[in-house]
Amino acid sequence: MVAYACPVCRTNRTRFEVICKIAREIHKDPDTGENTYIAPELETISRSGKPEIDVKCLNCGYTGNESLFAKAALR
C-alpha cells in the first residue's frame, strides 16, 4: 500500500477516491452520430503494463495522477 496526501490542500491524508480508467471502443456514423460498432469488452487503460489510476481528494475535490498523491505523502 502507498500512503497518500493531497498535493493541493495538504491537509488530507485519509479520505480519497481511487479512480481506475476503463475504455470501450465505439465507432459512430459521422452524419447521424449513431453508433455503428460497440466493442463487446471493456479494457483497462494502462501505461507500461500498469493500470492508469487517478486519485480524488474528498476534502478539496482535486483529482490527479496517483504518483502526485504518493509524492506529496513523502514530503
N, CA, C and O of each residue as an XYZ file, in Angstrom:
300
protein
N       0.836     -1.179      0.000
C       0.000      0.000      0.000
C       0.884      1.246      0.000
O       1.981      1.257      0.557
N       0.376      2.279     -0.634
C       1.090      3.543     -0.739
C       0.341      4.598      0.070
O      -0.884      4.690     -0.010
N       1.072      5.389      0.846
C       0.449      6.489      1.590
C       0.143      7.629      0.620
O       0.884      7.860     -0.335
N      -0.958      8.338      0.877
C      -1.353      9.484      0.056
C      -1.441     10.732      0.922
O      -1.708     10.658      2.122
N      -1.212     11.876      0.295
C      -1.512     13.185      0.860
C      -1.930     14.055     -0.317
O      -1.379     13.929     -1.411
N      -2.894     14.930     -0.101
C      -3.355     15.785     -1.197
C      -2.288     16.842     -1.491
O      -1.868     17.562     -0.585
N      -1.843     16.940     -2.758
C      -0.822     17.926     -3.099
C      -1.366     19.355     -3.168
O      -0.585     20.300     -3.277
N      -2.687     19.530     -3.108
C      -3.280     20.863     -3.206
C      -3.648     21.408     -1.827
O      -3.127     22.444     -1.415
N      -4.535     20.725     -1.113
C      -4.971     21.240      0.196
C      -3.980     20.880      1.300
O      -3.949     21.549      2.333
N      -3.184     19.855      1.110
C      -2.107     19.415      2.014
C      -2.573     19.008      3.414
O      -1.746     18.671      4.261
N      -3.875     19.035      3.667
C      -4.358     18.646      4.999
C      -4.899     17.228      5.000
O      -4.905     16.574      6.043
N      -5.350     16.741      3.858
C      -5.983     15.426      3.785
C      -4.942     14.335      3.603
O      -4.163     14.354      2.649
N      -4.936     13.382      4.528
C      -4.088     12.198      4.402
C      -4.904     10.928      4.575
O      -4.342      9.837      4.662
N      -6.257     11.061      4.626
C      -7.068      9.889      4.950
C      -8.257      9.642      4.034
O      -8.673      8.489      3.921
N      -8.835     10.641      3.370
C     -10.091     10.460      2.634
C      -9.876     10.694      1.134
O      -9.672     11.825      0.691
N      -9.928      9.594      0.358
C      -9.670      9.656     -1.081
C     -10.595      8.711     -1.831
O     -11.150      7.779     -1.248
N     -10.757      8.955     -3.123
C     -11.380      8.002     -4.047
C     -10.309      7.578     -5.041
O      -9.565      8.413     -5.554
N     -10.233      6.286     -5.311
C      -9.313      5.767     -6.327
C     -10.124      5.529     -7.592
O     -11.154      4.856     -7.561
N      -9.652      6.088     -8.710
C     -10.377      6.028     -9.973
C      -9.563      5.206    -10.971
O      -8.467      5.603    -11.366
N     -10.108      4.061    -11.374
C      -9.482      3.210    -12.382
C     -10.169      3.492    -13.708
O     -11.397      3.477    -13.791
N      -9.393      3.745    -14.730
C      -9.958      4.122    -16.025
C     -10.162      2.887    -16.900
O      -9.274      2.045    -17.036
N     -11.352      2.801    -17.487
C     -11.642      1.730    -18.438
C     -12.169      2.367    -19.718
O     -12.700      3.478    -19.703
N     -12.016      1.648    -20.820
C     -12.428      2.173    -22.116
C     -13.144      1.096    -22.914
O     -12.924     -0.098    -22.714
N     -13.994      1.533    -23.812
C     -14.668      0.654    -24.750
C     -14.618      1.344    -26.116
O     -14.989      2.510    -26.251
N     -14.158      0.609    -27.113
C     -14.076      1.165    -28.467
C     -15.474      1.270    -29.071
O     -16.263      0.328    -29.004
N     -15.770      2.429    -29.661
C     -17.014      2.595    -30.403
C     -16.715      3.301    -31.714
O     -15.735      4.037    -31.823
N     -17.567      3.072    -32.711
C     -17.495      3.779    -33.986
C     -18.836      4.470    -34.185
O     -19.888      3.898    -33.899
N     -18.789      5.717    -34.682
C     -20.012      6.482    -34.891
C     -20.131      6.896    -36.350
O     -19.132      7.146    -37.024
N     -21.366      6.964    -36.821
C     -21.643      7.496    -38.145
C     -21.392      9.001    -38.080
O     -21.958      9.676    -37.220
N     -20.549      9.548    -38.977
C     -20.203     10.967    -38.890
C     -21.378     11.910    -39.171
O     -21.370     13.060    -38.730
N     -22.379     11.430    -39.897
C     -23.507     12.296    -40.236
C     -24.613     12.271    -39.189
O     -25.165     13.315    -38.840
N     -24.935     11.093    -38.691
C     -26.074     10.966    -37.783
C     -25.674     10.870    -36.312
O     -26.490     11.140    -35.430
N     -24.431     10.488    -36.044
C     -23.994     10.297    -34.668
C     -24.410      8.955    -34.088
O     -24.147      8.673    -32.919
N     -25.059      8.124    -34.902
C     -25.475      6.790    -34.453
C     -24.245      5.906    -34.247
O     -23.259      6.013    -34.976
N     -24.319      5.033    -33.244
C     -23.247      4.060    -33.034
C     -23.343      2.994    -34.113
O     -24.398      2.393    -34.317
N     -22.227      2.764    -34.803
C     -22.200      1.718    -35.820
C     -21.472      0.471    -35.318
O     -21.643     -0.619    -35.865
N     -20.661      0.640    -34.273
C     -19.960     -0.501    -33.688
C     -19.694     -0.193    -32.225
O     -19.288      0.916    -31.877
N     -19.924     -1.180    -31.371
C     -19.573     -1.082    -29.957
C     -18.835     -2.370    -29.598
O     -19.379     -3.466    -29.733
N     -17.594     -2.227    -29.141
C     -16.787     -3.398    -28.771
C     -17.449     -4.129    -27.612
O     -18.011     -3.491    -26.721
N     -17.391     -5.452    -27.611
C     -18.038     -6.210    -26.536
C     -17.298     -6.152    -25.198
O     -17.902     -6.389    -24.153
N     -15.999     -5.841    -25.217
C     -15.224     -5.849    -23.980
C     -14.831     -4.443    -23.543
O     -14.648     -3.540    -24.358
N     -14.710     -4.293    -22.235
C     -14.120     -3.091    -21.660
C     -12.647     -3.382    -21.430
O     -12.282     -4.503    -21.076
N     -11.795     -2.374    -21.632
C     -10.361     -2.547    -21.432
C      -9.863     -1.545    -20.405
O     -10.291     -0.390    -20.394
N      -8.959     -1.990    -19.543
C      -8.339     -1.096    -18.580
C      -7.292     -0.266    -19.309
O      -6.460     -0.801    -20.041
N      -7.341      1.039    -19.103
C      -6.338      1.914    -19.707
C      -5.071      1.786    -18.881
O      -5.102      1.925    -17.658
N      -3.949      1.519    -19.555
C      -2.705      1.308    -18.822
C      -1.539      1.973    -19.525
O      -1.576      2.256    -20.722
N      -0.500      2.213    -18.731
C       0.774      2.725    -19.239
C       1.858      1.767    -18.797
O       1.967      1.447    -17.613
N       2.641      1.320    -19.719
C       3.752      0.403    -19.424
C       3.285     -0.831    -18.663
O       4.004     -1.338    -17.802
N       2.095     -1.315    -18.972
C       1.583     -2.521    -18.354
C       0.941     -2.322    -16.986
O       0.389     -3.269    -16.428
N       1.002     -1.097    -16.427
C       0.381     -0.818    -15.129
C      -0.905     -0.034    -15.366
O      -0.932      0.853    -16.220
N      -1.966     -0.341    -14.632
C      -3.210      0.401    -14.827
C      -3.037      1.884    -14.497
O      -2.334      2.243    -13.552
N      -3.681      2.727    -15.281
C      -3.616      4.161    -15.037
C      -4.641      4.504    -13.955
O      -5.841      4.308    -14.145
N      -4.164      5.011    -12.830
C      -5.023      5.271    -11.685
C      -4.962      6.750    -11.327
O      -3.879      7.329    -11.233
N      -6.131      7.358    -11.128
C      -6.230      8.722    -10.618
C      -6.750      8.638     -9.189
O      -7.393      7.662     -8.803
N      -6.465      9.665     -8.420
C      -6.938      9.758     -7.044
C      -7.662     11.087     -6.888
O      -7.222     12.109     -7.415
N      -8.773     11.067     -6.163
C      -9.534     12.282     -5.888
C      -9.513     12.548     -4.390
O      -9.825     11.660     -3.597
N      -9.147     13.769     -3.996
C      -9.181     14.184     -2.606
C     -10.631     14.468     -2.236
O     -11.298     15.259     -2.902
N     -11.119     13.833     -1.186
C     -12.501     14.041     -0.770
C     -12.668     15.259      0.134
O     -13.779     15.542      0.583
N     -11.576     15.990      0.411
C     -11.690     17.260      1.139
C     -11.856     18.424      0.170
O     -12.810     19.193      0.287
N     -10.932     18.565     -0.791
C     -10.972     19.727     -1.689
C     -11.482     19.396     -3.083
O     -11.810     20.306     -3.843
N     -11.559     18.105     -3.442
C     -12.081     17.710     -4.745
C     -11.042     17.610     -5.850
O     -11.385     17.266     -6.981
N      -9.776     17.904     -5.549
C      -8.731     17.810     -6.572
C      -8.567     16.364     -7.032
O      -8.552     15.440     -6.219
N      -8.443     16.182     -8.351
C      -8.204     14.861     -8.942
C      -6.921     14.916     -9.755
O      -6.731     15.820    -10.569
N      -6.039     13.943     -9.531
C      -4.787     13.890    -10.271
C      -4.216     12.490    -10.276
O      -4.783     11.570     -9.687
N      -3.086     12.338    -10.949
C      -2.419     11.050    -11.053
C      -1.984     10.572     -9.674
O      -1.601     11.366     -8.814
N      -2.051      9.260     -9.483
C      -1.704      8.657     -8.194
C      -0.306      9.050     -7.740
O      -0.082      9.229     -6.542
N       0.634      9.189     -8.657
C       2.015      9.500     -8.280
C       2.121     10.861     -7.594
O       2.980     11.042     -6.731
N       1.271     11.817     -7.955
C       1.292     13.137     -7.303
C       0.916     13.021     -5.823
O       1.520     13.674     -4.973
N      -0.080     12.190     -5.523
C      -0.515     11.992     -4.141
C       0.531     11.234     -3.340
O       0.751     11.531     -2.166
N       1.181     10.252     -3.969
C       2.209      9.474     -3.285
C       3.431     10.359     -2.983
O       4.002     10.264     -1.897
N       3.833     11.211     -3.927
C       4.965     12.103     -3.708
C       4.662     13.128     -2.613
O       5.534     13.466     -1.813
N       3.420     13.620     -2.584
C       3.034     14.587     -1.551
C       3.098     13.954     -0.167
O       3.406     14.640      0.808
N       2.812     12.654     -0.064
C       2.873     11.973      1.224
C       4.304     11.834      1.735
O       4.520     11.735      2.943
N       5.275     11.824      0.837
C       6.673     11.688      1.239
C       7.248     12.984      1.786
O       8.268     12.964      2.475
N       6.604     14.120      1.487
C       7.126     15.419      1.963
C       6.856     15.616      3.423
O       7.225     16.648      3.985
